[in-house]
Amino acid sequence: MDIRRIKDLREDRDLLQKDVAKVLKIKQQQYSEYEIGKRLIPINYLDILATFYNTSIDYILERTNIKEPYPRNRSEK
């Protein structure tokens, strides 16, 4: 599964793959494999990326074109 949006989000911020890999605490090669779809990206990494880019996992997975993150539930702290 090619997740083009993780590459687009990274490039929009003028970041290198190694910069995002550092955020995920993984090697650049592993991150590269996520971008090209050679390897499936784990949900916990999607969660970190969504928070890092201030968006939703659904946006990253191209399930929506709304870039803003979902509003938090008021009962959550």
N, C-alpha and C positions, 0 to 999 in steps of 0.2 A: 504494500500500500504506500503510494507516494504521497507524502504530506507536504505539498507545495507551500502551504502557509507558514510552516516553521521557517522555511528559507526566506519567504517574503518578509515575515516579521523581523527576522534577524537582519536582513539587508536594509529594511526601513530604518533601523537604528544604527546602521553602519558598523555592525558587529561582525567579527570573524567567527568561524565555527569553533575555534579554540576558546573564544570568549564565552560562548553559550555552554560549551562542554564544561568549562570551569564552574559555571553556575550549577550545572547538574552533577558536578563532581565525577565526571567520566572523562575518558580520553577523547580527543578530537576525532579520531578514526571511528569510534563508536557513534558519536553524534552524526558524523557524515553519513553513516549507513542508515540512520533514521531519516535524514533529509532525502536520500535517493530511494528510499523504500526497500532497501536490502534487508533491513531488520525492523521488526515491529517495535514501536516505542511504548514502553510500559506506562500504565495509567499514572503512576506517581510522578513520572517525568512530565507527562502532559499537564498535570496539576501544577507543578513547579513552573513550567513555561507559561501557562495561562496567568498565573500570579505575576510572574516576571514581566510579561508583556501587557498586563492589565486588560485581559480579555477572557473569553470563556473557552473551555475545552471544545465545545461545539463549534466555535468559530475556527479553531485550529484544525478541526476535523472536517471543515467545510460543510457542516450541517446547518449553518446559518451564515448570513452575510452581515449580521449585526456584530460589530467589533467590540462594543462595550460589554463588560462583564455583567452577569446577572446581579440584580440587587440582592444584598444579604437579607436573610430572614431576621426580622426585628428581635426575635427571641435569642438569636445567636450573639455571643459576645466575643 
